[in-house]
Amino acid sequence: MQTNTEPAAAEVNGAREDPRPLYATADLAFILDHAVQGDIRPQELVDALSVRFTRMLEGYVVDPSRLRQTLDDTDSVISGSFVLRFIEGSTEWAEGDMDIYVDRTSVKEIKEVLEAEHYVSETPVRQHWGYGHAAGSIREVIKFKNLGTSRSVDVIVSRNKLSIFPIADFWGTQVMNFMSGSSICIAYPHTLNRIAFIVPRRSTDWKVPILIAKYQRRGYEFRELNGDEIGKVRYFGDKYCLSLPLRQGRGTFGRGPLVDTVVWKL
C-alpha cells in the first residue's frame, strides 16, 4: 500500500522526533503503513489526521471546530473531492466546492453555521442536475457562496433522515467516502491505491464518461469488477469499510442505524 517515499519518524539525540509534521502532507496509505509498522503511535495518528482535517476546513470557514461539532450533532457528513484530497494529502488538485450531505431535518443547523461564516445561499434552490447518478436519493442541492472568499459549499439534502443515503448511489467506488466531524469512512479501501470500479447500473449516466476522464487525470485506474464484488450487499458500517477516528476520545463514525441502514450492491 505504501506510495509515499518520505522517511518514517526518526530518532534525534536518542529522543523520538514528533512525527505529526512529517505526516501533514503524506498520503493516507503511507501513514497507515507506518502506523501498522509502529512508526507512528495510535494517538499520534489521530492527532495528525485531525490537524489535517482542521487545516483543510480553514480554507472554507473561520471556525472549523464549530463546523465539525455541527456535523457530529446533526449526523451530517462531508463527501466528494474534499475527502479525496484529505486521503491523498499533498495534491495538485484545485480546491473546489465542499459538499456537505445532510438529512432533511438538519438543513437549518448547517445553514446557520454557513451564514455565520458569511455564506449566502442562491435562490431559487439549485436542482440536482449535477448529481444525476443519485437523483433518486437527493431531495435538493443548495448552493452557498462566500462573497468575501469566493468559496462555495454545496449542501446536498437527502430524501430521508439519513444524510449518507445519496452516497450509496454514487457512480464510482473512489468517491464512496465521507467524513463526519470526528471520523472518516472509506467504503472501498483499495481506492487508497487509486484503483476504482464503476457501478454498473449507473454507468449509462451521461456525465460518467466525463467524470472517468477527470479522475484518470488525477491518477485513478478504473478496473472491471470481479465476481467477489458483484452482488455483494454492503453497508457503511460493515467489515469491508475502513473507518478511522479524527478526534481525540472519539470512536469511529456511525450511530447504529445511520451506517447500518444504508445498503447497496455493485
BASE-854688 format. One record per residue (C-alpha): residue number from 1; residue in one letter; x, y, z. Coordinates in nm, 3 decimals. Last residue first. Layout:
<atom resi="NUM" resn="a" east="X" north="Y" up="Z"/>
...
This chain:
<atom resi="266" resn="l" east="-2.241" north="-0.306" up="-0.720"/>
<atom resi="265" resn="k" east="-2.478" north="-0.364" up="-0.428"/>
<atom resi="264" resn="w" east="-2.607" north="-0.110" up="-0.176"/>
<atom resi="263" resn="v" east="-2.714" north="-0.065" up="0.186"/>
<atom resi="262" resn="v" east="-2.800" north="0.238" up="0.401"/>
<atom resi="261" resn="t" east="-2.946" north="0.103" up="0.727"/>
<atom resi="260" resn="d" east="-2.627" north="0.005" up="0.910"/>
<atom resi="259" resn="v" east="-2.447" north="0.340" up="0.889"/>
<atom resi="258" resn="l" east="-2.716" north="0.568" up="1.028"/>
<atom resi="257" resn="p" east="-2.900" north="0.289" up="1.207"/>
<atom resi="256" resn="g" east="-2.620" north="0.230" up="1.459"/>
<atom resi="255" resn="r" east="-2.459" north="0.560" up="1.544"/>
<atom resi="254" resn="g" east="-2.178" north="0.590" up="1.299"/>
<atom resi="253" resn="f" east="-1.829" north="0.719" up="1.264"/>
<atom resi="252" resn="t" east="-1.534" north="0.576" up="1.453"/>
<atom resi="251" resn="g" east="-1.486" north="0.645" up="1.820"/>
<atom resi="250" resn="r" east="-1.398" north="0.976" up="1.976"/>
<atom resi="249" resn="g" east="-1.153" north="1.043" up="2.260"/>
<atom resi="248" resn="q" east="-0.924" north="1.254" up="2.048"/>
<atom resi="247" resn="r" east="-1.067" north="1.340" up="1.709"/>
<atom resi="246" resn="l" east="-1.024" north="1.201" up="1.361"/>
<atom resi="245" resn="p" east="-1.123" north="0.842" up="1.428"/>
<atom resi="244" resn="l" east="-1.069" north="0.594" up="1.142"/>
<atom resi="243" resn="s" east="-1.309" north="0.375" up="0.946"/>
<atom resi="242" resn="l" east="-1.201" north="0.146" up="0.662"/>
<atom resi="241" resn="c" east="-1.503" north="-0.036" up="0.527"/>
<atom resi="240" resn="y" east="-1.502" north="-0.408" up="0.443"/>
<atom resi="239" resn="k" east="-1.616" north="-0.515" up="0.791"/>
<atom resi="238" resn="d" east="-1.952" north="-0.337" up="0.756"/>
<atom resi="237" resn="g" east="-2.055" north="0.001" up="0.895"/>
<atom resi="236" resn="f" east="-2.110" north="0.171" up="0.560"/>
<atom resi="235" resn="y" east="-2.333" north="-0.106" up="0.425"/>
<atom resi="234" resn="r" east="-2.264" north="-0.366" up="0.159"/>
<atom resi="233" resn="v" east="-2.460" north="-0.644" up="-0.011"/>
<atom resi="232" resn="k" east="-2.230" north="-0.827" up="-0.251"/>
<atom resi="231" resn="g" east="-2.392" north="-0.857" up="-0.595"/>
<atom resi="230" resn="i" east="-2.073" north="-0.811" up="-0.793"/>
<atom resi="229" resn="e" east="-1.764" north="-0.756" up="-0.578"/>
<atom resi="228" resn="d" east="-1.648" north="-1.117" up="-0.548"/>
<atom resi="227" resn="g" east="-1.700" north="-1.183" up="-0.918"/>
<atom resi="226" resn="n" east="-1.456" north="-0.917" up="-1.026"/>
<atom resi="225" resn="l" east="-1.548" north="-0.569" up="-1.140"/>
<atom resi="224" resn="e" east="-1.350" north="-0.434" up="-1.432"/>
<atom resi="223" resn="r" east="-1.089" north="-0.174" up="-1.348"/>
<atom resi="222" resn="f" east="-1.063" north="0.204" up="-1.345"/>
<atom resi="221" resn="e" east="-0.718" north="0.342" up="-1.269"/>
<atom resi="220" resn="y" east="-0.708" north="0.675" up="-1.086"/>
<atom resi="219" resn="g" east="-0.419" north="0.917" up="-1.140"/>
<atom resi="218" resn="r" east="-0.590" north="1.254" up="-1.122"/>
<atom resi="217" resn="r" east="-0.620" north="1.267" up="-1.499"/>
<atom resi="216" resn="q" east="-0.800" north="0.933" up="-1.473"/>
<atom resi="215" resn="y" east="-1.031" north="1.101" up="-1.226"/>
<atom resi="214" resn="k" east="-1.138" north="1.365" up="-1.474"/>
<atom resi="213" resn="a" east="-1.170" north="1.115" up="-1.761"/>
<atom resi="212" resn="i" east="-1.400" north="0.897" up="-1.550"/>
<atom resi="211" resn="l" east="-1.610" north="1.200" up="-1.458"/>
<atom resi="210" resn="i" east="-1.663" north="1.296" up="-1.821"/>
<atom resi="209" resn="p" east="-1.752" north="0.937" up="-1.911"/>
<atom resi="208" resn="v" east="-2.000" north="0.932" up="-1.616"/>
<atom resi="207" resn="k" east="-2.190" north="1.250" up="-1.708"/>
<atom resi="206" resn="w" east="-2.441" north="1.093" up="-1.947"/>
<atom resi="205" resn="d" east="-2.541" north="0.829" up="-1.690"/>
<atom resi="204" resn="t" east="-2.507" north="0.490" up="-1.861"/>
<atom resi="203" resn="s" east="-2.263" north="0.359" up="-1.597"/>
<atom resi="202" resn="r" east="-2.524" north="0.387" up="-1.323"/>
<atom resi="201" resn="r" east="-2.632" north="0.024" up="-1.315"/>
<atom resi="200" resn="p" east="-2.270" north="-0.088" up="-1.350"/>
<atom resi="199" resn="v" east="-2.117" north="0.100" up="-1.052"/>
<atom resi="198" resn="i" east="-1.773" north="0.187" up="-1.184"/>
<atom resi="197" resn="f" east="-1.470" north="0.043" up="-1.007"/>
<atom resi="196" resn="a" east="-1.167" north="0.227" up="-0.872"/>
<atom resi="195" resn="i" east="-0.796" north="0.176" up="-0.808"/>
<atom resi="194" resn="r" east="-0.613" north="0.483" up="-0.679"/>
<atom resi="193" resn="n" east="-0.406" north="0.283" up="-0.427"/>
<atom resi="192" resn="l" east="-0.615" north="0.424" up="-0.142"/>
<atom resi="191" resn="t" east="-0.906" north="0.319" up="-0.366"/>
<atom resi="190" resn="h" east="-0.846" north="-0.033" up="-0.238"/>
<atom resi="189" resn="p" east="-1.012" north="0.087" up="0.085"/>
<atom resi="188" resn="y" east="-1.361" north="0.073" up="-0.072"/>
<atom resi="187" resn="a" east="-1.618" north="0.217" up="0.173"/>
<atom resi="186" resn="i" east="-1.381" north="0.474" up="0.322"/>
<atom resi="185" resn="c" east="-1.523" north="0.620" up="0.645"/>
<atom resi="184" resn="i" east="-1.360" north="0.917" up="0.820"/>
<atom resi="183" resn="s" east="-1.406" north="1.030" up="1.177"/>
<atom resi="182" resn="s" east="-1.479" north="1.314" up="1.420"/>
<atom resi="181" resn="g" east="-1.673" north="1.585" up="1.240"/>
<atom resi="180" resn="s" east="-1.808" north="1.330" up="0.997"/>
<atom resi="179" resn="m" east="-1.612" north="1.242" up="0.687"/>
<atom resi="178" resn="f" east="-1.731" north="1.053" up="0.383"/>
<atom resi="177" resn="n" east="-1.619" north="0.804" up="0.121"/>
<atom resi="176" resn="m" east="-1.785" north="0.645" up="-0.180"/>
<atom resi="175" resn="v" east="-1.592" north="0.865" up="-0.424"/>
<atom resi="174" resn="q" east="-1.342" north="0.603" up="-0.540"/>
<atom resi="173" resn="t" east="-1.618" north="0.341" up="-0.575"/>
<atom resi="172" resn="g" east="-1.783" north="0.501" up="-0.875"/>
<atom resi="171" resn="w" east="-2.130" north="0.625" up="-0.974"/>
<atom resi="170" resn="f" east="-2.253" north="0.730" up="-0.629"/>
<atom resi="169" resn="d" east="-2.588" north="0.594" up="-0.512"/>
<atom resi="168" resn="a" east="-2.464" north="0.478" up="-0.170"/>
<atom resi="167" resn="i" east="-2.357" north="0.839" up="-0.113"/>
<atom resi="166" resn="p" east="-2.720" north="0.956" up="-0.153"/>
<atom resi="165" resn="f" east="-2.830" north="0.785" up="0.176"/>
<atom resi="164" resn="i" east="-2.541" north="0.928" up="0.379"/>
<atom resi="163" resn="s" east="-2.753" north="1.203" up="0.539"/>
<atom resi="162" resn="l" east="-3.011" north="0.955" up="0.667"/>
<atom resi="161" resn="k" east="-3.348" north="1.105" up="0.764"/>
<atom resi="160" resn="n" east="-3.490" north="1.078" up="0.412"/>
<atom resi="159" resn="r" east="-3.474" north="1.249" up="0.074"/>
<atom resi="158" resn="s" east="-3.119" north="1.360" up="0.144"/>
<atom resi="157" resn="v" east="-3.020" north="1.725" up="0.119"/>
<atom resi="156" resn="i" east="-2.695" north="1.809" up="-0.055"/>
<atom resi="155" resn="v" east="-2.547" north="2.132" up="0.081"/>
<atom resi="154" resn="d" east="-2.298" north="2.260" up="-0.176"/>
<atom resi="153" resn="v" east="-2.032" north="2.492" up="-0.037"/>
<atom resi="152" resn="s" east="-1.856" north="2.756" up="-0.244"/>
<atom resi="151" resn="r" east="-1.551" north="2.972" up="-0.171"/>
<atom resi="150" resn="s" east="-1.545" north="3.316" up="-0.337"/>
<atom resi="149" resn="t" east="-1.350" north="3.447" up="-0.032"/>
<atom resi="148" resn="g" east="-1.558" north="3.751" up="0.063"/>
<atom resi="147" resn="l" east="-1.884" north="3.663" up="-0.112"/>
<atom resi="146" resn="n" east="-1.891" north="3.317" up="0.040"/>
<atom resi="145" resn="k" east="-2.128" north="3.122" up="-0.182"/>
<atom resi="144" resn="f" east="-2.381" north="2.859" up="-0.077"/>
<atom resi="143" resn="k" east="-2.553" north="2.627" up="-0.326"/>
<atom resi="142" resn="i" east="-2.849" north="2.427" up="-0.200"/>
<atom resi="141" resn="v" east="-2.900" north="2.085" up="-0.359"/>
<atom resi="140" resn="e" east="-3.240" north="1.920" up="-0.329"/>
<atom resi="139" resn="r" east="-3.420" north="1.600" up="-0.229"/>
<atom resi="138" resn="i" east="-3.142" north="1.361" up="-0.327"/>
<atom resi="137" resn="s" east="-3.194" north="0.982" up="-0.320"/>
<atom resi="136" resn="g" east="-3.348" north="0.933" up="-0.664"/>
<atom resi="135" resn="a" east="-3.116" north="1.188" up="-0.821"/>
<atom resi="134" resn="a" east="-2.807" north="0.989" up="-0.726"/>
<atom resi="133" resn="h" east="-2.645" north="0.933" up="-1.067"/>
<atom resi="132" resn="g" east="-2.797" north="1.260" up="-1.187"/>
<atom resi="131" resn="y" east="-2.598" north="1.461" up="-0.934"/>
<atom resi="130" resn="g" east="-2.524" north="1.766" up="-1.150"/>
<atom resi="129" resn="w" east="-2.892" north="1.812" up="-1.226"/>
<atom resi="128" resn="h" east="-2.971" north="1.827" up="-0.853"/>
<atom resi="127" resn="q" east="-3.185" north="2.141" up="-0.857"/>
<atom resi="126" resn="r" east="-3.050" north="2.477" up="-0.747"/>
<atom resi="125" resn="v" east="-3.263" north="2.640" up="-0.480"/>
<atom resi="124" resn="p" east="-3.409" north="2.965" up="-0.606"/>
<atom resi="123" resn="t" east="-3.225" north="3.148" up="-0.478"/>
<atom resi="122" resn="e" east="-2.857" north="3.105" up="-0.401"/>
<atom resi="121" resn="s" east="-2.749" north="3.077" up="-0.041"/>
<atom resi="120" resn="v" east="-2.514" north="3.334" up="0.114"/>
<atom resi="119" resn="y" east="-2.205" north="3.238" up="0.311"/>
<atom resi="118" resn="h" east="-2.079" north="3.491" up="0.565"/>
<atom resi="117" resn="e" east="-1.930" north="3.234" up="0.809"/>
<atom resi="116" resn="a" east="-2.228" north="3.284" up="1.042"/>
<atom resi="115" resn="e" east="-2.441" north="3.207" up="0.735"/>
<atom resi="114" resn="l" east="-2.257" north="2.876" up="0.694"/>
<atom resi="113" resn="v" east="-2.316" north="2.769" up="1.054"/>
<atom resi="112" resn="e" east="-2.683" north="2.872" up="1.042"/>
<atom resi="111" resn="k" east="-2.736" north="2.681" up="0.715"/>
<atom resi="110" resn="i" east="-2.594" north="2.365" up="0.872"/>
<atom resi="109" resn="e" east="-2.841" north="2.390" up="1.162"/>
<atom resi="108" resn="k" east="-3.140" north="2.471" up="0.938"/>
<atom resi="107" resn="v" east="-3.070" north="2.188" up="0.690"/>
<atom resi="106" resn="s" east="-3.087" north="1.923" up="0.963"/>
<atom resi="105" resn="t" east="-3.431" north="1.764" up="0.915"/>
<atom resi="104" resn="r" east="-3.390" north="1.653" up="0.550"/>
<atom resi="103" resn="d" east="-3.068" north="1.471" up="0.626"/>
<atom resi="102" resn="v" east="-2.745" north="1.645" up="0.540"/>
<atom resi="101" resn="y" east="-2.459" north="1.589" up="0.297"/>
<atom resi="100" resn="i" east="-2.195" north="1.862" up="0.284"/>
<atom resi="99" resn="d" east="-2.003" north="1.904" up="-0.043"/>
<atom resi="98" resn="m" east="-1.707" north="2.143" up="-0.042"/>
<atom resi="97" resn="d" east="-1.667" north="2.317" up="-0.375"/>
<atom resi="96" resn="g" east="-1.330" north="2.318" up="-0.546"/>
<atom resi="95" resn="e" east="-0.975" north="2.329" up="-0.416"/>
<atom resi="94" resn="a" east="-0.757" north="2.266" up="-0.719"/>
<atom resi="93" resn="w" east="-0.590" north="1.929" up="-0.719"/>
<atom resi="92" resn="e" east="-0.212" north="1.946" up="-0.703"/>
<atom resi="91" resn="t" east="-0.205" north="1.717" up="-0.402"/>
<atom resi="90" resn="s" east="-0.027" north="1.685" up="-0.070"/>
<atom resi="89" resn="g" east="-0.251" north="1.469" up="0.145"/>
<atom resi="88" resn="e" east="-0.407" north="1.199" up="-0.073"/>
<atom resi="87" resn="i" east="-0.681" north="1.100" up="0.169"/>
<atom resi="86" resn="f" east="-0.771" north="1.461" up="0.253"/>
<atom resi="85" resn="r" east="-0.781" north="1.548" up="-0.117"/>
<atom resi="84" resn="l" east="-1.013" north="1.251" up="-0.168"/>
<atom resi="83" resn="v" east="-1.236" north="1.375" up="0.115"/>
<atom resi="82" resn="f" east="-1.266" north="1.723" up="-0.036"/>
<atom resi="81" resn="s" east="-1.331" north="1.566" up="-0.376"/>
<atom resi="80" resn="g" east="-1.671" north="1.431" up="-0.269"/>
<atom resi="79" resn="s" east="-1.807" north="1.379" up="0.083"/>
<atom resi="78" resn="i" east="-1.861" north="1.580" up="0.400"/>
<atom resi="77" resn="v" east="-2.103" north="1.443" up="0.658"/>
<atom resi="76" resn="s" east="-2.413" north="1.530" up="0.861"/>
<atom resi="75" resn="d" east="-2.521" north="1.333" up="1.169"/>
<atom resi="74" resn="t" east="-2.667" north="1.657" up="1.311"/>
<atom resi="73" resn="d" east="-2.453" north="1.688" up="1.626"/>
<atom resi="72" resn="d" east="-2.149" north="1.538" up="1.454"/>
<atom resi="71" resn="l" east="-2.156" north="1.779" up="1.158"/>
<atom resi="70" resn="t" east="-2.231" north="2.062" up="1.398"/>
<atom resi="69" resn="q" east="-1.921" north="1.979" up="1.603"/>
<atom resi="68" resn="r" east="-1.701" north="1.979" up="1.292"/>
<atom resi="67" resn="l" east="-1.848" north="2.309" up="1.176"/>
<atom resi="66" resn="r" east="-1.795" north="2.470" up="1.515"/>
<atom resi="65" resn="s" east="-1.437" north="2.346" up="1.534"/>
<atom resi="64" resn="p" east="-1.362" north="2.470" up="1.180"/>
<atom resi="63" resn="d" east="-1.429" north="2.833" up="1.280"/>
<atom resi="62" resn="v" east="-1.301" north="3.063" up="1.004"/>
<atom resi="61" resn="v" east="-1.457" north="2.852" up="0.729"/>
<atom resi="60" resn="y" east="-1.365" north="2.732" up="0.380"/>
<atom resi="59" resn="g" east="-0.986" north="2.705" up="0.356"/>
<atom resi="58" resn="e" east="-0.983" north="2.655" up="0.732"/>
<atom resi="57" resn="l" east="-1.159" north="2.325" up="0.664"/>
<atom resi="56" resn="m" east="-0.835" north="2.189" up="0.517"/>
<atom resi="55" resn="r" east="-0.642" north="2.293" up="0.826"/>
<atom resi="54" resn="t" east="-0.898" north="2.125" up="1.053"/>
<atom resi="53" resn="f" east="-0.885" north="1.797" up="0.863"/>
<atom resi="52" resn="r" east="-0.504" north="1.792" up="0.857"/>
<atom resi="51" resn="v" east="-0.489" north="1.863" up="1.231"/>
<atom resi="50" resn="s" east="-0.733" north="1.579" up="1.298"/>
<atom resi="49" resn="l" east="-0.529" north="1.343" up="1.080"/>
<atom resi="48" resn="a" east="-0.209" north="1.419" up="1.271"/>
<atom resi="47" resn="d" east="-0.381" north="1.393" up="1.611"/>
<atom resi="46" resn="v" east="-0.547" north="1.060" up="1.528"/>
<atom resi="45" resn="l" east="-0.218" north="0.914" up="1.402"/>
<atom resi="44" resn="e" east="-0.030" north="1.049" up="1.703"/>
<atom resi="43" resn="q" east="-0.290" north="0.878" up="1.922"/>
<atom resi="42" resn="p" east="-0.230" north="0.545" up="1.751"/>
<atom resi="41" resn="r" east="0.151" north="0.569" up="1.760"/>
<atom resi="40" resn="i" east="0.352" north="0.632" up="1.445"/>
<atom resi="39" resn="d" east="0.650" north="0.418" up="1.344"/>
<atom resi="38" resn="g" east="0.476" north="0.106" up="1.476"/>
<atom resi="37" resn="q" east="0.480" north="-0.083" up="1.146"/>
<atom resi="36" resn="v" east="0.099" north="-0.067" up="1.129"/>
<atom resi="35" resn="a" east="0.114" north="0.311" up="1.180"/>
<atom resi="34" resn="h" east="0.383" north="0.327" up="0.912"/>
<atom resi="33" resn="d" east="0.160" north="0.163" up="0.655"/>
<atom resi="32" resn="l" east="-0.134" north="0.374" up="0.769"/>
<atom resi="31" resn="i" east="0.057" north="0.697" up="0.704"/>
<atom resi="30" resn="f" east="0.168" north="0.584" up="0.358"/>
<atom resi="29" resn="a" east="-0.187" north="0.487" up="0.257"/>
<atom resi="28" resn="l" east="-0.316" north="0.818" up="0.393"/>
<atom resi="27" resn="d" east="-0.098" north="1.027" up="0.166"/>
<atom resi="26" resn="a" east="0.171" north="1.239" up="0.328"/>
<atom resi="25" resn="t" east="0.109" north="1.614" up="0.364"/>
<atom resi="24" resn="a" east="0.094" north="1.658" up="0.743"/>
<atom resi="23" resn="y" east="0.262" north="1.324" up="0.809"/>
<atom resi="22" resn="l" east="0.606" north="1.466" up="0.884"/>
<atom resi="21" resn="p" east="0.455" north="1.740" up="1.100"/>
<atom resi="20" resn="r" east="0.300" north="1.471" up="1.322"/>
<atom resi="19" resn="p" east="0.608" north="1.254" up="1.362"/>
<atom resi="18" resn="d" east="0.747" north="1.419" up="1.679"/>
<atom resi="17" resn="e" east="1.108" north="1.301" up="1.687"/>
<atom resi="16" resn="r" east="1.187" north="1.015" up="1.924"/>
<atom resi="15" resn="a" east="1.469" north="1.102" up="2.161"/>
<atom resi="14" resn="g" east="1.817" north="0.948" up="2.147"/>
<atom resi="13" resn="n" east="1.976" north="1.259" up="2.003"/>
<atom resi="12" resn="v" east="1.708" north="1.261" up="1.728"/>
<atom resi="11" resn="e" east="1.540" north="0.928" up="1.650"/>
<atom resi="10" resn="a" east="1.343" north="0.937" up="1.324"/>
<atom resi="9" resn="a" east="0.980" north="0.917" up="1.222"/>
<atom resi="8" resn="a" east="0.944" north="0.743" up="0.885"/>
<atom resi="7" resn="p" east="1.113" north="0.866" up="0.570"/>
<atom resi="6" resn="e" east="0.917" north="1.018" up="0.280"/>
<atom resi="5" resn="t" east="0.877" north="0.789" up="-0.023"/>
<atom resi="4" resn="n" east="0.499" north="0.791" up="-0.041"/>
<atom resi="3" resn="t" east="0.302" north="0.508" up="-0.203"/>
<atom resi="2" resn="q" east="0.293" north="0.234" up="0.058"/>
<atom resi="1" resn="m" east="0.000" north="0.000" up="0.000"/>
